[in-house]
């Protein structure tokens, strides 16, 4: 098996272990509850991890070492957050409201659409969010 596939497998195992703390079965909290702005919040988390990687690498170039979380830990967290981004963008994250778009805004229905029903999957995958043409 390629090393990169081993890394993805390790990320999946890490995600499973951490989910027991973040979405404990005895808690009402579901995965989507951690991301009030949907994919935008997840992207903020990815940015945080990437920024940390830059910070640690620059410190290492200057001869210092990381105090707590390793570069590998940060990279694995970023990989997992990006998998959450894809999951949320597909509308498949546990606890996600299908009546909301990628950034957790209510999906508005286009009254000109056949039957007056919007294709929520199309809204999520294209990040349109608002389908009607009125100025409201």
VMD Tcl script that builds the backbone (N, CA, C; Angstrom):
set m [mol new atoms 408]
animate dup $m
set s [atomselect $m all]
$s set {name element resname resid chain x y z} {
  {N N UNK 1 A 0.854 -1.181 0.000}
  {CA C UNK 1 A 0.000 0.000 0.000}
  {C C UNK 1 A 0.897 1.242 0.000}
  {N N UNK 2 A 0.516 2.222 -0.798}
  {CA C UNK 2 A 1.256 3.481 -0.828}
  {C C UNK 2 A 1.188 4.171 0.529}
  {N N UNK 3 A 2.248 4.894 0.849}
  {CA C UNK 3 A 2.296 5.598 2.134}
  {C C UNK 3 A 1.175 6.626 2.244}
  {N N UNK 4 A 0.866 7.305 1.133}
  {CA C UNK 4 A -0.200 8.311 1.177}
  {C C UNK 4 A -1.550 7.676 1.514}
  {N N UNK 5 A -1.784 6.454 1.057}
  {CA C UNK 5 A -3.024 5.756 1.413}
  {C C UNK 5 A -3.012 5.324 2.874}
  {N N UNK 6 A -1.839 4.973 3.377}
  {CA C UNK 6 A -1.714 4.653 4.812}
  {C C UNK 6 A -2.061 5.889 5.649}
  {N N UNK 7 A -1.585 7.046 5.187}
  {CA C UNK 7 A -1.875 8.299 5.902}
  {C C UNK 7 A -3.380 8.528 5.939}
  {N N UNK 8 A -4.049 8.335 4.795}
  {CA C UNK 8 A -5.509 8.519 4.759}
  {C C UNK 8 A -6.203 7.536 5.695}
  {N N UNK 9 A -5.702 6.313 5.751}
  {CA C UNK 9 A -6.266 5.314 6.673}
  {C C UNK 9 A -6.069 5.768 8.124}
  {N N UNK 10 A -4.885 6.261 8.446}
  {CA C UNK 10 A -4.620 6.771 9.795}
  {C C UNK 10 A -5.544 7.946 10.118}
  {N N UNK 11 A -5.780 8.808 9.126}
  {CA C UNK 11 A -6.682 9.949 9.333}
  {C C UNK 11 A -8.094 9.468 9.642}
  {N N UNK 12 A -8.539 8.449 8.932}
  {CA C UNK 12 A -9.860 7.887 9.195}
  {C C UNK 12 A -9.960 7.308 10.593}
  {N N UNK 13 A -8.919 6.605 11.018}
  {CA C UNK 13 A -8.905 6.034 12.371}
  {C C UNK 13 A -8.899 7.140 13.419}
  {N N UNK 14 A -8.120 8.187 13.182}
  {CA C UNK 14 A -8.075 9.330 14.096}
  {C C UNK 14 A -9.444 9.998 14.177}
  {N N UNK 15 A -10.079 10.160 13.024}
  {CA C UNK 15 A -11.406 10.780 12.980}
  {C C UNK 15 A -12.410 9.961 13.794}
  {N N UNK 16 A -12.349 8.661 13.678}
  {CA C UNK 16 A -13.248 7.789 14.454}
  {C C UNK 16 A -13.012 7.957 15.954}
  {N N UNK 17 A -11.748 7.984 16.356}
  {CA C UNK 17 A -11.434 8.118 17.791}
  {C C UNK 17 A -11.896 9.472 18.325}
  {N N UNK 18 A -11.600 10.533 17.594}
  {CA C UNK 18 A -11.965 11.872 18.062}
  {C C UNK 18 A -13.473 12.079 18.070}
  {N N UNK 19 A -14.182 11.426 17.159}
  {CA C UNK 19 A -15.637 11.621 17.094}
  {C C UNK 19 A -16.327 11.137 18.366}
  {N N UNK 20 A -15.697 10.217 19.066}
  {CA C UNK 20 A -16.279 9.730 20.317}
  {C C UNK 20 A -16.287 10.818 21.384}
  {N N UNK 21 A -15.369 11.767 21.290}
  {CA C UNK 21 A -15.354 12.901 22.217}
  {C C UNK 21 A -16.240 14.043 21.708}
  {N N UNK 22 A -16.127 14.345 20.428}
  {CA C UNK 22 A -16.831 15.496 19.873}
  {C C UNK 22 A -18.327 15.240 19.664}
  {N N UNK 23 A -18.698 14.006 19.353}
  {CA C UNK 23 A -20.107 13.644 19.160}
  {C C UNK 23 A -20.417 12.406 19.994}
  {N N UNK 24 A -20.268 12.534 21.277}
  {CA C UNK 24 A -20.510 11.422 22.178}
  {C C UNK 24 A -21.952 10.961 22.040}
  {N N UNK 25 A -22.155 9.659 22.039}
  {CA C UNK 25 A -23.510 9.108 21.861}
  {C C UNK 25 A -24.473 9.528 22.966}
  {N N UNK 26 A -23.952 9.930 24.107}
  {CA C UNK 26 A -24.804 10.365 25.212}
  {C C UNK 26 A -25.135 11.858 25.131}
  {N N UNK 27 A -24.550 12.537 24.141}
  {CA C UNK 27 A -24.739 13.981 23.982}
  {C C UNK 27 A -25.731 14.271 22.855}
  {N N UNK 28 A -26.376 15.419 22.936}
  {CA C UNK 28 A -27.280 15.858 21.869}
  {C C UNK 28 A -26.509 16.500 20.713}
  {N N UNK 29 A -25.215 16.770 20.909}
  {CA C UNK 29 A -24.387 17.443 19.911}
  {C C UNK 29 A -24.079 16.487 18.755}
  {N N UNK 30 A -24.326 16.960 17.544}
  {CA C UNK 30 A -24.018 16.218 16.328}
  {C C UNK 30 A -22.900 16.942 15.593}
  {N N UNK 31 A -22.275 16.276 14.650}
  {CA C UNK 31 A -21.106 16.845 13.989}
  {C C UNK 31 A -21.384 18.218 13.390}
  {N N UNK 32 A -22.503 18.397 12.720}
  {CA C UNK 32 A -22.807 19.674 12.070}
  {C C UNK 32 A -22.938 20.822 13.072}
  {N N UNK 33 A -23.235 20.512 14.335}
  {CA C UNK 33 A -23.373 21.554 15.357}
  {C C UNK 33 A -22.064 22.302 15.600}
  {N N UNK 34 A -20.945 21.696 15.261}
  {CA C UNK 34 A -19.644 22.338 15.464}
  {C C UNK 34 A -19.365 23.421 14.413}
  {N N UNK 35 A -20.180 23.489 13.366}
  {CA C UNK 35 A -19.899 24.366 12.229}
  {C C UNK 35 A -21.091 25.278 11.950}
  {N N UNK 36 A -21.273 26.338 12.755}
  {CA C UNK 36 A -22.454 27.195 12.614}
  {C C UNK 36 A -22.557 27.896 11.255}
  {N N UNK 37 A -21.439 28.073 10.563}
  {CA C UNK 37 A -21.465 28.677 9.230}
  {C C UNK 37 A -21.154 27.636 8.162}
  {N N UNK 38 A -21.421 26.374 8.482}
  {CA C UNK 38 A -21.242 25.294 7.522}
  {C C UNK 38 A -19.818 25.205 7.006}
  {N N UNK 39 A -19.694 25.100 5.685}
  {CA C UNK 39 A -18.378 24.953 5.056}
  {C C UNK 39 A -17.458 26.128 5.359}
  {N N UNK 40 A -18.019 27.311 5.582}
  {CA C UNK 40 A -17.179 28.471 5.905}
  {C C UNK 40 A -16.461 28.259 7.241}
  {N N UNK 41 A -17.150 27.708 8.229}
  {CA C UNK 41 A -16.512 27.429 9.517}
  {C C UNK 41 A -15.455 26.338 9.355}
  {N N UNK 42 A -15.766 25.316 8.579}
  {CA C UNK 42 A -14.800 24.235 8.355}
  {C C UNK 42 A -13.555 24.791 7.668}
  {N N UNK 43 A -13.750 25.664 6.693}
  {CA C UNK 43 A -12.616 26.273 6.001}
  {C C UNK 43 A -11.783 27.110 6.968}
  {N N UNK 44 A -12.427 27.782 7.921}
  {CA C UNK 44 A -11.682 28.512 8.954}
  {C C UNK 44 A -10.787 27.557 9.748}
  {N N UNK 45 A -11.297 26.370 10.046}
  {CA C UNK 45 A -10.517 25.385 10.795}
  {C C UNK 45 A -9.326 24.895 9.964}
  {N N UNK 46 A -9.541 24.674 8.675}
  {CA C UNK 46 A -8.442 24.267 7.792}
  {C C UNK 46 A -7.380 25.374 7.763}
  {N N UNK 47 A -7.837 26.615 7.638}
  {CA C UNK 47 A -6.919 27.750 7.626}
  {C C UNK 47 A -6.087 27.786 8.912}
  {N N UNK 48 A -6.732 27.538 10.039}
  {CA C UNK 48 A -6.034 27.520 11.329}
  {C C UNK 48 A -4.942 26.454 11.324}
  {N N UNK 49 A -5.251 25.266 10.839}
  {CA C UNK 49 A -4.269 24.179 10.822}
  {C C UNK 49 A -3.116 24.490 9.870}
  {N N UNK 50 A -3.424 25.021 8.693}
  {CA C UNK 50 A -2.378 25.353 7.724}
  {C C UNK 50 A -1.494 26.478 8.271}
  {N N UNK 51 A -2.108 27.473 8.914}
  {CA C UNK 51 A -1.345 28.566 9.506}
  {C C UNK 51 A -0.419 28.039 10.595}
  {N N UNK 52 A -0.910 27.103 11.391}
  {CA C UNK 52 A -0.069 26.492 12.423}
  {C C UNK 52 A 1.105 25.766 11.789}
  {N N UNK 53 A 0.869 25.040 10.693}
  {CA C UNK 53 A 1.956 24.329 10.009}
  {C C UNK 53 A 3.023 25.326 9.545}
  {N N UNK 54 A 2.592 26.440 8.946}
  {CA C UNK 54 A 3.551 27.470 8.533}
  {C C UNK 54 A 4.350 27.988 9.731}
  {N N UNK 55 A 3.655 28.270 10.808}
  {CA C UNK 55 A 4.300 28.816 12.002}
  {C C UNK 55 A 5.349 27.860 12.552}
  {N N UNK 56 A 4.986 26.588 12.670}
  {CA C UNK 56 A 5.919 25.594 13.203}
  {C C UNK 56 A 7.092 25.392 12.244}
  {N N UNK 57 A 6.816 25.340 10.952}
  {CA C UNK 57 A 7.903 25.152 9.983}
  {C C UNK 57 A 8.879 26.324 10.005}
  {N N UNK 58 A 8.353 27.542 10.112}
  {CA C UNK 58 A 9.231 28.713 10.181}
  {C C UNK 58 A 10.065 28.694 11.454}
  {N N UNK 59 A 9.470 28.247 12.563}
  {CA C UNK 59 A 10.218 28.116 13.810}
  {C C UNK 59 A 11.302 27.049 13.667}
  {N N UNK 60 A 10.965 25.943 12.996}
  {CA C UNK 60 A 11.943 24.876 12.785}
  {C C UNK 60 A 13.106 25.367 11.920}
  {N N UNK 61 A 12.801 26.160 10.913}
  {CA C UNK 61 A 13.859 26.719 10.065}
  {C C UNK 61 A 14.797 27.603 10.877}
  {N N UNK 62 A 14.270 28.187 11.944}
  {CA C UNK 62 A 15.073 29.045 12.818}
  {C C UNK 62 A 15.731 28.246 13.946}
  {N N UNK 63 A 15.580 26.904 13.922}
  {CA C UNK 63 A 16.241 26.054 14.900}
  {C C UNK 63 A 15.415 25.659 16.104}
  {N N UNK 64 A 14.140 26.025 16.149}
  {CA C UNK 64 A 13.289 25.665 17.283}
  {C C UNK 64 A 12.522 24.372 16.994}
  {N N UNK 65 A 11.889 23.813 18.023}
  {CA C UNK 65 A 11.056 22.619 17.858}
  {C C UNK 65 A 9.643 22.919 18.326}
  {N N UNK 66 A 8.692 22.123 17.836}
  {CA C UNK 66 A 7.292 22.282 18.249}
  {C C UNK 66 A 7.145 21.852 19.703}
  {N N UNK 67 A 6.307 22.559 20.445}
  {CA C UNK 67 A 6.113 22.250 21.858}
  {C C UNK 67 A 5.069 21.170 22.088}
  {N N UNK 68 A 3.981 21.193 21.321}
  {CA C UNK 68 A 2.868 20.289 21.597}
  {C C UNK 68 A 2.521 19.462 20.362}
  {N N UNK 69 A 1.681 20.000 19.524}
  {CA C UNK 69 A 1.187 19.272 18.353}
  {C C UNK 69 A 2.244 19.249 17.248}
  {N N UNK 70 A 2.516 18.069 16.713}
  {CA C UNK 70 A 3.515 17.934 15.655}
  {C C UNK 70 A 2.963 18.405 14.313}
  {N N UNK 71 A 3.861 18.584 13.356}
  {CA C UNK 71 A 3.432 18.922 11.994}
  {C C UNK 71 A 2.515 17.834 11.439}
  {N N UNK 72 A 2.865 16.586 11.709}
  {CA C UNK 72 A 2.049 15.481 11.222}
  {C C UNK 72 A 0.636 15.536 11.808}
  {N N UNK 73 A 0.535 15.829 13.101}
  {CA C UNK 73 A -0.785 15.943 13.742}
  {C C UNK 73 A -1.612 17.050 13.086}
  {N N UNK 74 A -0.982 18.192 12.854}
  {CA C UNK 74 A -1.697 19.312 12.222}
  {C C UNK 74 A -2.124 18.958 10.802}
  {N N UNK 75 A -1.249 18.280 10.069}
  {CA C UNK 75 A -1.575 17.894 8.700}
  {C C UNK 75 A -2.735 16.898 8.676}
  {N N UNK 76 A -2.712 15.938 9.580}
  {CA C UNK 76 A -3.809 14.963 9.650}
  {C C UNK 76 A -5.120 15.645 10.021}
  {N N UNK 77 A -5.060 16.596 10.938}
  {CA C UNK 77 A -6.277 17.348 11.286}
  {C C UNK 77 A -6.803 18.111 10.072}
  {N N UNK 78 A -5.910 18.735 9.304}
  {CA C UNK 78 A -6.335 19.474 8.106}
  {C C UNK 78 A -6.990 18.534 7.094}
  {N N UNK 79 A -6.403 17.362 6.904}
  {CA C UNK 79 A -6.990 16.363 6.001}
  {C C UNK 79 A -8.394 16.008 6.461}
  {N N UNK 80 A -8.555 15.770 7.761}
  {CA C UNK 80 A -9.874 15.403 8.269}
  {C C UNK 80 A -10.867 16.546 8.131}
  {N N UNK 81 A -10.438 17.775 8.401}
  {CA C UNK 81 A -11.349 18.907 8.206}
  {C C UNK 81 A -11.758 19.033 6.746}
  {N N UNK 82 A -10.840 18.784 5.827}
  {CA C UNK 82 A -11.209 18.844 4.408}
  {C C UNK 82 A -12.202 17.736 4.044}
  {N N UNK 83 A -12.093 16.585 4.695}
  {CA C UNK 83 A -13.098 15.539 4.452}
  {C C UNK 83 A -14.457 15.977 5.008}
  {N N UNK 84 A -14.452 16.726 6.126}
  {CA C UNK 84 A -15.706 17.267 6.660}
  {C C UNK 84 A -16.292 18.278 5.675}
  {N N UNK 85 A -15.433 19.082 5.052}
  {CA C UNK 85 A -15.883 20.064 4.058}
  {C C UNK 85 A -16.629 19.356 2.923}
  {N N UNK 86 A -16.048 18.287 2.416}
  {CA C UNK 86 A -16.688 17.535 1.324}
  {C C UNK 86 A -17.999 16.918 1.815}
  {N N UNK 87 A -17.986 16.327 2.990}
  {CA C UNK 87 A -19.191 15.730 3.553}
  {C C UNK 87 A -20.308 16.760 3.675}
  {N N UNK 88 A -19.970 17.934 4.227}
  {CA C UNK 88 A -20.977 18.988 4.408}
  {C C UNK 88 A -21.471 19.488 3.053}
  {N N UNK 89 A -20.550 19.665 2.100}
  {CA C UNK 89 A -20.951 20.171 0.783}
  {C C UNK 89 A -21.862 19.189 0.055}
  {N N UNK 90 A -21.763 17.917 0.387}
  {CA C UNK 90 A -22.651 16.898 -0.185}
  {C C UNK 90 A -23.976 16.801 0.564}
  {N N UNK 91 A -24.076 17.501 1.692}
  {CA C UNK 91 A -25.285 17.432 2.501}
  {C C UNK 91 A -25.385 16.151 3.306}
  {N N UNK 92 A -24.247 15.531 3.604}
  {CA C UNK 92 A -24.235 14.211 4.242}
  {C C UNK 92 A -23.656 14.195 5.648}
  {N N UNK 93 A -23.431 15.360 6.250}
  {CA C UNK 93 A -22.852 15.392 7.586}
  {C C UNK 93 A -23.932 15.128 8.637}
  {N N UNK 94 A -23.579 14.337 9.645}
  {CA C UNK 94 A -24.520 14.014 10.712}
  {C C UNK 94 A -25.016 15.297 11.376}
  {N N UNK 95 A -26.327 15.446 11.436}
  {CA C UNK 95 A -26.939 16.599 12.084}
  {C C UNK 95 A -27.165 17.787 11.166}
  {N N UNK 96 A -26.783 17.659 9.912}
  {CA C UNK 96 A -26.934 18.761 8.971}
  {C C UNK 96 A -28.398 18.915 8.559}
  {N N UNK 97 A -28.853 20.144 8.454}
  {CA C UNK 97 A -30.228 20.454 8.073}
  {C C UNK 97 A -30.307 20.574 6.553}
  {N N UNK 98 A -31.066 19.715 5.921}
  {CA C UNK 98 A -31.166 19.711 4.456}
  {C C UNK 98 A -31.852 20.958 3.902}
  {N N UNK 99 A -32.426 21.767 4.790}
  {CA C UNK 99 A -33.075 23.013 4.345}
  {C C UNK 99 A -32.104 24.189 4.368}
  {N N UNK 100 A -30.824 23.897 4.552}
  {CA C UNK 100 A -29.797 24.953 4.601}
  {C C UNK 100 A -28.705 24.665 3.573}
  {N N UNK 101 A -28.044 25.737 3.115}
  {CA C UNK 101 A -27.030 25.600 2.078}
  {C C UNK 101 A -25.630 25.377 2.670}
  {N N UNK 102 A -24.607 25.535 1.837}
  {CA C UNK 102 A -23.222 25.274 2.243}
  {C C UNK 102 A -22.740 26.118 3.414}
  {N N UNK 103 A -23.264 27.325 3.528}
  {CA C UNK 103 A -22.840 28.200 4.630}
  {C C UNK 103 A -23.949 28.337 5.670}
  {N N UNK 104 A -24.837 27.356 5.669}
  {CA C UNK 104 A -25.881 27.194 6.674}
  {C C UNK 104 A -26.974 28.260 6.609}
  {N N UNK 105 A -27.166 28.856 5.442}
  {CA C UNK 105 A -28.275 29.793 5.259}
  {C C UNK 105 A -29.512 29.002 4.838}
  {N N UNK 106 A -30.695 29.458 5.230}
  {CA C UNK 106 A -31.913 28.774 4.773}
  {C C UNK 106 A -31.983 28.786 3.246}
  {N N UNK 107 A -32.351 27.649 2.688}
  {CA C UNK 107 A -32.516 27.554 1.241}
  {C C UNK 107 A -33.854 28.172 0.893}
  {N N UNK 108 A -33.853 29.094 -0.074}
  {CA C UNK 108 A -35.084 29.745 -0.504}
  {C C UNK 108 A -35.585 29.052 -1.757}
  {N N UNK 109 A -36.869 28.941 -1.857}
  {CA C UNK 109 A -37.499 28.222 -2.958}
  {C C UNK 109 A -37.856 29.194 -4.079}
  {N N UNK 110 A -37.538 28.813 -5.299}
  {CA C UNK 110 A -37.870 29.609 -6.483}
  {C C UNK 110 A -39.302 29.293 -6.881}
  {N N UNK 111 A -40.185 30.286 -6.779}
  {CA C UNK 111 A -41.596 30.053 -7.102}
  {C C UNK 111 A -41.799 29.779 -8.584}
  {N N UNK 112 A -40.826 30.126 -9.431}
  {CA C UNK 112 A -40.924 29.855 -10.866}
  {C C UNK 112 A -40.479 28.458 -11.228}
  {N N UNK 113 A -39.907 27.756 -10.292}
  {CA C UNK 113 A -39.433 26.400 -10.530}
  {C C UNK 113 A -40.631 25.457 -10.666}
  {N N UNK 114 A -40.516 24.431 -11.462}
  {CA C UNK 114 A -41.597 23.460 -11.629}
  {C C UNK 114 A -42.009 22.910 -10.275}
  {N N UNK 115 A -43.238 23.087 -9.933}
  {CA C UNK 115 A -43.749 22.583 -8.666}
  {C C UNK 115 A -43.355 23.440 -7.477}
  {N N UNK 116 A -42.574 24.502 -7.714}
  {CA C UNK 116 A -42.181 25.400 -6.633}
  {C C UNK 116 A -41.176 24.811 -5.662}
  {N N UNK 117 A -40.468 23.750 -6.074}
  {CA C UNK 117 A -39.515 23.111 -5.174}
  {C C UNK 117 A -38.113 23.227 -5.758}
  {N N UNK 118 A -37.185 23.708 -4.946}
  {CA C UNK 118 A -35.798 23.828 -5.386}
  {C C UNK 118 A -35.089 22.496 -5.243}
  {N N UNK 119 A -34.109 22.275 -6.082}
  {CA C UNK 119 A -33.253 21.114 -5.957}
  {C C UNK 119 A -32.173 21.459 -4.944}
  {N N UNK 120 A -32.359 21.008 -3.696}
  {CA C UNK 120 A -31.463 21.372 -2.605}
  {C C UNK 120 A -30.050 20.876 -2.882}
  {N N UNK 121 A -29.891 19.695 -3.491}
  {CA C UNK 121 A -28.546 19.196 -3.796}
  {C C UNK 121 A -27.835 20.113 -4.771}
  {N N UNK 122 A -28.558 20.637 -5.768}
  {CA C UNK 122 A -27.951 21.567 -6.706}
  {C C UNK 122 A -27.520 22.827 -5.971}
  {N N UNK 123 A -28.357 23.306 -5.063}
  {CA C UNK 123 A -28.033 24.513 -4.303}
  {C C UNK 123 A -26.761 24.287 -3.507}
  {N N UNK 124 A -26.656 23.138 -2.852}
  {CA C UNK 124 A -25.487 22.867 -2.029}
  {C C UNK 124 A -24.240 22.700 -2.883}
  {N N UNK 125 A -24.345 21.984 -4.002}
  {CA C UNK 125 A -23.144 21.714 -4.785}
  {C C UNK 125 A -22.663 22.924 -5.556}
  {N N UNK 126 A -23.530 23.875 -5.846}
  {CA C UNK 126 A -23.097 25.065 -6.575}
  {C C UNK 126 A -22.935 26.265 -5.673}
  {N N UNK 127 A -23.325 26.137 -4.405}
  {CA C UNK 127 A -23.214 27.202 -3.412}
  {C C UNK 127 A -23.987 28.450 -3.826}
  {N N UNK 128 A -25.110 28.273 -4.507}
  {CA C UNK 128 A -25.930 29.414 -4.871}
  {C C UNK 128 A -26.672 29.959 -3.663}
  {N N UNK 129 A -27.238 29.079 -2.880}
  {CA C UNK 129 A -27.919 29.492 -1.661}
  {C C UNK 129 A -29.262 30.137 -1.906}
  {N N UNK 130 A -29.338 31.116 -2.784}
  {CA C UNK 130 A -30.589 31.828 -3.049}
  {C C UNK 130 A -30.942 31.609 -4.506}
  {N N UNK 131 A -32.101 31.016 -4.740}
  {CA C UNK 131 A -32.492 30.688 -6.098}
  {C C UNK 131 A -33.461 31.690 -6.716}
  {N N UNK 132 A -34.143 32.464 -5.903}
  {CA C UNK 132 A -35.130 33.361 -6.509}
  {C C UNK 132 A -34.459 34.655 -6.960}
  {N N UNK 133 A -35.151 35.403 -7.836}
  {CA C UNK 133 A -34.567 36.596 -8.420}
  {C C UNK 133 A -35.006 37.885 -7.762}
  {N N UNK 134 A -35.802 37.795 -6.694}
  {CA C UNK 134 A -36.248 39.052 -6.078}
  {C C UNK 134 A -35.108 39.684 -5.282}
  {N N UNK 135 A -35.254 40.935 -4.939}
  {CA C UNK 135 A -34.184 41.698 -4.283}
  {C C UNK 135 A -34.229 41.580 -2.771}
  {N N UNK 136 A -35.078 40.719 -2.214}
  {CA C UNK 136 A -35.175 40.628 -0.760}
  {C C UNK 136 A -34.000 39.965 -0.121}
}
mol reanalyze $m
mol bondsrecalc $m
mol representation Tube
mol addrep $m
